[in-house]
Amino acid sequence: MKTLRIFIIAILATVSVAKAQTTKAELQVSGLTCSLCAKTTEKSLKALPFVSEIKPDLIRNVYTITFKDGMPLDFSQISKKVKDSGFSVSYFKTTLNFDDIKVADNTFTYAGNTFKLLNADKPLSGPIALTIVDKGFAPNSVTKKHLGKNPEQPSATSPVYHVAI
């Protein structure tokens, strides 16, 4: 009986770690002027198949997005939904657990997406907050700061997201 309890605890711990890669993101939207604008954007984001829950903070125009377990994430769809609602993304941050992510040449793949780390000068481990700095995920000034005057556009087939820590 004691062995069974230890086995169950070990399985639960493993499942918790596996799901802890990324579950939430923080999205700030600019251009929202009223609660109706915020509600429209919230509904639009909630329609995405990989979004489980959205909690808006109307004072800061920030949405905390919770993702569904086991669903592939498409960050470009989040930016597109905000843009289609008539607004723009001020910043998009997500936290990834780097304990099980292999980074080579400041590049890694996660959930079907490729990410390029722009300012990682030491090995990464544990949960790290990442900010996507590509056009559509950050203001032009932030994109230019990190990517230069002519930032490359992520392709629709296999986007490469540029992220800063």
N, C-alpha and C positions, 0 to 999 in steps of 0.2 A: 504494500500500500504506500509506503514511504517512497519507494522508487517511482511509482506512478505519479505521485505529487511532484517530485523533482523533474520528471520528464515533462509534465504539463507546464510547469513553470518555465522550463528551458524553451519549450516551443513558443509560449506566449512572449517571452523575451525576444526570441528570434523574429517573430512576426512584427513586433513593435519596432525593432531596429530596421527591418526591411521596408516598412511603410514610412519611416522617418526621413526619406530622401527629400521630398518637398511636399508639403501639404497645403501651404498657404503662400500668398503673395500680397504685397501692398501696392496699390495703384492709386496715384494721385491724378485727378482729371482737372484740367484748366478750362475755363470758359463757362462753368456752371453758374447760373445766376439765380436759380430758384429751386425749390424742392421738387417741382415738376420735372425740371431738367435732370436732376439727380435721380429721380425715380425712373425716368425713361432710360437713362444710361444703365441703371441697376438691372432693369428688366431685360435689356438687350444683352448684358453680360451673363445674366442667369440662364439665358437660352442656350449658351454654349454647352455641348454635351459633357465636357470634362469639369464643369463648375458645379460644385455641390451647394455652396452657400455664399452669400455676399452680405457683409455688414458695412453699411455706409457710415462715415463720419462726416456729416454735412458741414461742420465748422471748418474742417481742414480740406474738404473735398477729396477725401481718401476713402477707398473701398478696400476692405480686407476680404480677399477671395480665398475660399477654401476649395481645394480640388478633390475630385472623387478618386478613391483608391483604384489603382490599376488601369486608369485611363491615360492614353497618350495625351500630352499637353501640346497645345499649339498657341504659343505666345503671340504670334502674329495675328491670330484671330481676335485676341483681346484688344490689341491696338486698333484693328479694323472696326470692331464693334463700337469703340469709343469714337473713332473718326466718323463712322456712318451715322452716329447720333448727333454729329455736329460739333464735337469737342476735340480736345487734344490731350495726349498723355503728358503730364509733367514729369513723372518718374514711375518706374516699375521696378520693384524690388522683390526678390524671392530669396529664400534661404535654402541652401542645399547642404546636405551632410556629406562631406568629402571623405569619410572613412572608407567608403566602398567605391569611390570614383577615381579612376585612373586618369591622371593629367600628364600629357606629353607635349612638350613644346608650347606650354601655356594653352593647350587646346584639350577639350574633353567632350564626350558625348553623353547626353542624359535625356531619357524619355523621347528618343528619336530626334533630338535637336543637337546641333553642334555649337559649342560655346568657345569663344576665344577670350582668355583672361588678358586684360590690358596692363594691369599693375600688380601682378602677383610676383613677388621677389623672394618668396620662401615657400617651402612645401605646405600644402593645405591639408588640414584634418579637422574633423568635427564640423559642426554647423557654421556656415559662413554666409553672410548676407551679400547678395550680388545685385548690382543695379545694371539693367540693360541700358546701354548708351547709344544704341542705333537710332536712326531717324524713325520717328513714329513712336518711340518709347521714351524720348527725352527732348527737351527744348533744343533748338538748333545750336545755341551757344554751348551746351553740354556736349552735343555730338561733335561739334567742331573742335572742342577742347581735347577730346579723347581720340578722335579719328582724323583730324585735319580738315582742310577746306573741301575736299572732294571725297566724302565717305562712300565706301562701296555699299551698294544696296543688297540686302539679303535676297537671294533668288527664291522664287516661289517653290521650287522643287526641293531644295535642301538648304534652308537658311543657315547662316552662321551668325549667331548673336554675339556681339561684342559686349563684354561685361566688365565692370569695375568693382573693386572691393571697397 
